[in-house]
Amino acid sequence: MLKKRIIPCLDIKDGKTVKGVQFEDLRSAGDPILLAQKYVDEGADELVFLDITATLEQRKTLVELVERIGVAIDIPFTVGGGISSAYDVENLLRAGADKVSVNSAAVRNPLLITELAQQFGSQCVVLAVDTKQVGEDDYVFISGGKIKTELKTLEWIKTAEDLGAGEILLTSMDFDGTKKGFDIRMLKNVSAISNLPLIASGGAGTAKDFTALFTDTEATGALAASIFHFNEININDLKNTLKQREIPIR
């Protein structure tokens, strides 16, 4: 069994860390470098940095910030936002990123997944999926959750896996920032159709939510933001709690 990972997420806008609820009402959460160092000290297994307005603003992720992060921390980190080519990925990996997250560009050009997997390895390619329930089905949203696509979430994940994606980062827009627990229903559905490592995002509020996630689903990683940013949960304390629950944690 893969050991479970605790992964803080830093949503970056204008070089600062921000956090909202269901992708709206963003508020400042501090300096990303200082937060990253804090999470390393607390025992985070990995970090994710998402330049959340890069696609909307039609610009590239800030390579300079990635370089500063790479110097400041010594754990794996994934970078996403505005990535649309192998050239972008090469620059980010050279700057210090370990993996890249693709979302909107992959939806618009699915063969990008294959190109990146072939050039850099599947283990480097994280498919980020922003999903929301609309009526009876779950759909993929792009451009920072602003645009609904006609892609059904489960069908898109299966397609991306076949194209070479190495990991899934699933963010439930319905649960994002609500602190009412992870979207267990959706995560179970994803695991039923995909064999890829699955990172759950959206809804973490208490240590019990992480216990439920790792007990009730096949997710291998738990990603959270505000509860870590605003010191509601200490990562080391959380990992100790999970170990007491006999959950295999790194």
C-alpha positions as CSV (number, residue, x, y, z in Angstrom):
1,M,0.0,0.0,0.0
2,L,1.3,3.5,-0.9
3,K,1.9,5.6,2.2
4,K,-0.4,8.6,2.4
5,R,0.9,12.1,1.7
6,I,-0.1,15.4,3.3
7,I,0.3,18.2,0.7
8,P,-0.2,21.9,1.4
9,C,-1.4,23.9,-1.6
10,L,-0.3,27.5,-2.2
11,D,-2.6,29.3,-4.7
12,I,-0.5,32.2,-6.1
13,K,-1.9,35.4,-7.4
14,D,0.4,38.4,-8.1
15,G,3.2,36.6,-6.3
16,K,1.2,36.2,-3.1
17,T,-0.6,33.3,-1.5
18,V,-4.4,33.6,-1.6
19,K,-7.3,31.4,-0.6
20,G,-11.0,31.6,-1.3
21,V,-14.2,29.6,-1.0
22,Q,-15.4,27.7,-4.1
23,F,-12.8,29.6,-6.2
24,E,-14.3,33.0,-5.2
25,D,-13.7,35.8,-2.6
26,L,-9.9,35.4,-2.5
27,R,-8.1,36.7,0.5
28,S,-4.4,37.0,1.2
29,A,-2.7,34.2,3.1
30,G,0.9,35.4,3.1
31,D,4.3,35.1,1.4
32,P,4.6,31.8,-0.5
33,I,8.3,31.3,0.3
34,L,7.8,31.7,4.1
35,L,4.7,29.5,4.0
36,A,6.6,26.8,2.1
37,Q,9.5,26.8,4.6
38,K,7.0,26.6,7.4
39,Y,5.4,23.5,5.9
40,V,8.7,21.8,5.4
41,D,9.5,22.4,9.0
42,E,6.1,20.9,10.0
43,G,6.7,17.8,8.0
44,A,4.8,18.2,4.8
45,D,5.5,15.5,2.3
46,E,5.1,17.6,-0.9
47,L,3.9,21.0,-1.9
48,V,1.7,22.2,-4.7
49,F,2.0,25.8,-6.1
50,L,-0.8,26.9,-8.5
51,D,-0.6,30.2,-10.3
52,I,-4.4,30.5,-10.3
53,T,-4.9,33.4,-12.7
54,A,-2.1,32.5,-15.2
55,T,-4.5,30.9,-17.7
56,L,-7.2,33.7,-17.4
57,E,-4.5,36.4,-17.8
58,Q,-2.9,34.4,-20.7
59,R,0.6,34.5,-19.2
60,K,3.1,31.9,-17.9
61,T,3.7,30.7,-14.4
62,L,6.3,32.8,-12.7
63,V,9.6,31.0,-13.3
64,E,11.5,33.3,-11.0
65,L,9.2,32.4,-8.0
66,V,9.7,28.7,-8.8
67,E,13.5,29.3,-8.7
68,R,13.2,30.9,-5.3
69,I,11.0,28.1,-4.0
70,G,13.5,25.5,-5.3
71,V,16.3,27.1,-3.3
72,A,14.2,27.5,-0.1
73,I,12.8,24.0,0.3
74,D,14.0,20.4,0.1
75,I,10.9,18.4,-0.5
76,P,9.2,17.6,-3.9
77,F,6.9,20.3,-5.3
78,T,4.5,20.5,-8.2
79,V,3.8,23.7,-10.2
80,G,0.8,24.5,-12.3
81,G,-0.8,27.5,-14.0
82,G,-0.6,28.6,-17.6
83,I,1.4,25.6,-18.7
84,S,0.7,24.8,-22.4
85,S,3.9,23.4,-23.9
86,A,6.9,21.2,-23.4
87,Y,8.9,24.4,-23.4
88,D,7.0,25.7,-20.4
89,V,7.6,22.4,-18.6
90,E,11.3,22.4,-19.4
91,N,11.7,25.9,-17.9
92,L,9.9,25.0,-14.7
93,L,11.8,21.7,-14.2
94,R,15.0,23.6,-14.8
95,A,13.9,26.2,-12.3
96,G,13.5,23.5,-9.6
97,A,10.0,22.0,-9.9
98,D,9.7,18.2,-9.6
99,K,6.4,17.8,-11.3
100,V,4.0,20.0,-13.3
101,S,0.2,20.2,-13.2
102,V,-1.8,20.7,-16.4
103,N,-5.5,21.6,-16.5
104,S,-7.0,24.0,-19.0
105,A,-4.3,23.4,-21.7
106,A,-4.8,19.7,-21.5
107,V,-8.5,20.0,-21.9
108,R,-8.0,22.2,-25.0
109,N,-5.3,19.9,-26.4
110,P,-5.4,16.4,-24.9
111,L,-2.3,15.3,-26.9
112,L,-0.3,17.7,-24.7
113,I,-0.5,15.0,-22.0
114,T,1.1,12.4,-24.3
115,E,3.8,14.9,-25.4
116,L,4.8,15.8,-21.9
117,A,4.7,12.2,-20.7
118,Q,6.9,11.0,-23.5
119,Q,9.4,13.9,-23.1
120,F,9.6,14.1,-19.3
121,G,8.0,10.8,-18.0
122,S,4.5,10.2,-16.8
123,Q,5.6,10.6,-13.2
124,C,6.1,14.3,-14.0
125,V,2.7,14.9,-15.4
126,V,-0.1,15.7,-12.9
127,L,-3.6,16.1,-14.4
128,A,-5.4,18.7,-12.3
129,V,-9.2,18.4,-12.6
130,D,-11.6,21.0,-11.3
131,T,-14.9,19.2,-11.0
132,K,-18.4,20.3,-10.1
133,Q,-21.7,18.5,-10.0
134,V,-24.2,20.0,-12.5
135,G,-27.6,18.2,-12.4
136,E,-27.0,14.5,-12.3
137,D,-23.5,14.6,-13.7
138,D,-20.0,15.9,-12.8
139,Y,-18.3,18.2,-15.2
140,V,-14.8,19.5,-15.8
141,F,-14.3,23.3,-15.4
142,I,-11.3,25.2,-16.7
143,S,-9.7,28.7,-16.5
144,G,-9.6,28.8,-12.8
145,G,-13.1,27.3,-12.5
146,K,-14.6,30.0,-14.5
147,I,-15.6,28.0,-17.6
148,K,-17.7,24.8,-17.7
149,T,-16.8,22.3,-20.3
150,E,-18.9,19.6,-21.8
151,L,-16.4,17.0,-20.5
152,K,-17.8,14.6,-17.9
153,T,-15.2,14.3,-15.1
154,L,-14.9,10.5,-15.0
155,E,-14.6,10.2,-18.8
156,W,-11.9,12.9,-18.9
157,I,-9.9,11.3,-16.2
158,K,-10.0,7.9,-18.0
159,T,-9.0,9.6,-21.3
160,A,-6.1,11.4,-19.6
161,E,-4.8,8.2,-18.0
162,D,-4.8,6.5,-21.4
163,L,-2.9,9.5,-22.8
164,G,-0.1,9.2,-20.3
165,A,-1.0,11.3,-17.2
166,G,0.8,10.0,-14.1
167,E,-1.3,11.4,-11.3
168,I,-4.6,13.0,-10.7
169,L,-5.2,16.1,-8.6
170,L,-8.9,16.3,-8.1
171,T,-10.4,19.5,-6.7
172,S,-14.1,19.4,-5.8
173,M,-15.4,22.9,-6.5
174,D,-18.5,22.1,-4.5
175,F,-16.4,21.4,-1.4
176,D,-13.5,23.9,-1.9
177,G,-13.0,26.1,1.1
178,T,-16.1,24.9,2.9
179,K,-14.3,22.8,5.5
180,K,-17.1,20.2,5.5
181,G,-14.9,17.3,4.5
182,F,-13.6,15.9,1.3
183,D,-15.9,14.9,-1.6
184,I,-15.9,11.2,-0.7
185,R,-18.5,10.3,-3.3
186,M,-16.5,11.8,-6.2
187,L,-13.2,10.4,-5.0
188,K,-14.7,6.9,-4.8
189,N,-16.0,7.2,-8.3
190,V,-12.6,8.3,-9.6
191,S,-10.8,5.4,-7.9
192,A,-13.3,3.0,-9.4
193,I,-12.3,3.9,-13.0
194,S,-8.6,4.9,-12.6
195,N,-5.5,3.3,-11.3
196,L,-3.5,6.5,-11.0
197,P,-2.3,7.9,-7.6
198,L,-5.1,10.3,-6.5
199,I,-4.7,13.6,-4.6
200,A,-7.9,14.8,-3.0
201,S,-8.5,18.6,-2.8
202,G,-11.3,20.6,-1.5
203,G,-13.2,20.6,1.8
204,A,-10.6,19.8,4.5
205,G,-11.6,21.2,7.9
206,T,-10.5,18.9,10.7
207,A,-8.2,16.0,11.3
208,K,-11.3,13.7,11.1
209,D,-11.7,14.7,7.5
210,F,-8.3,13.4,6.7
211,T,-9.0,10.2,8.6
212,A,-12.2,9.7,6.7
213,L,-10.5,10.4,3.4
214,F,-7.8,7.8,3.9
215,T,-10.2,5.3,5.5
216,D,-13.1,5.5,3.0
217,T,-11.3,6.2,-0.3
218,E,-8.2,5.1,-2.2
219,A,-6.8,8.6,-2.3
220,T,-3.0,8.6,-1.8
221,G,-2.6,12.3,-1.0
222,A,-4.6,14.9,0.8
223,L,-4.2,18.5,-0.3
224,A,-5.4,21.5,1.8
225,A,-4.8,25.2,2.0
226,S,-6.6,27.5,4.4
227,I,-6.5,25.2,7.5
228,F,-2.7,25.1,7.1
229,H,-2.2,28.8,6.1
230,F,-4.2,30.1,9.0
231,N,-2.7,27.7,11.6
232,E,-5.9,25.8,12.2
233,I,-4.1,22.5,11.9
234,N,-0.4,21.7,12.4
235,I,0.9,19.2,9.9
236,N,3.0,17.3,12.4
237,D,0.1,17.0,14.8
238,L,-2.1,15.8,11.9
239,K,0.3,13.2,10.9
240,N,0.6,11.9,14.5
241,T,-3.2,11.7,14.7
242,L,-3.3,9.7,11.5
243,K,-0.6,7.3,12.7
244,Q,-2.6,6.7,15.9
245,R,-5.5,5.7,13.6
246,E,-3.1,3.2,12.0
247,I,-3.2,5.0,8.7
248,P,0.1,4.5,6.8
249,I,1.6,8.0,6.6
250,R,5.0,9.1,5.3
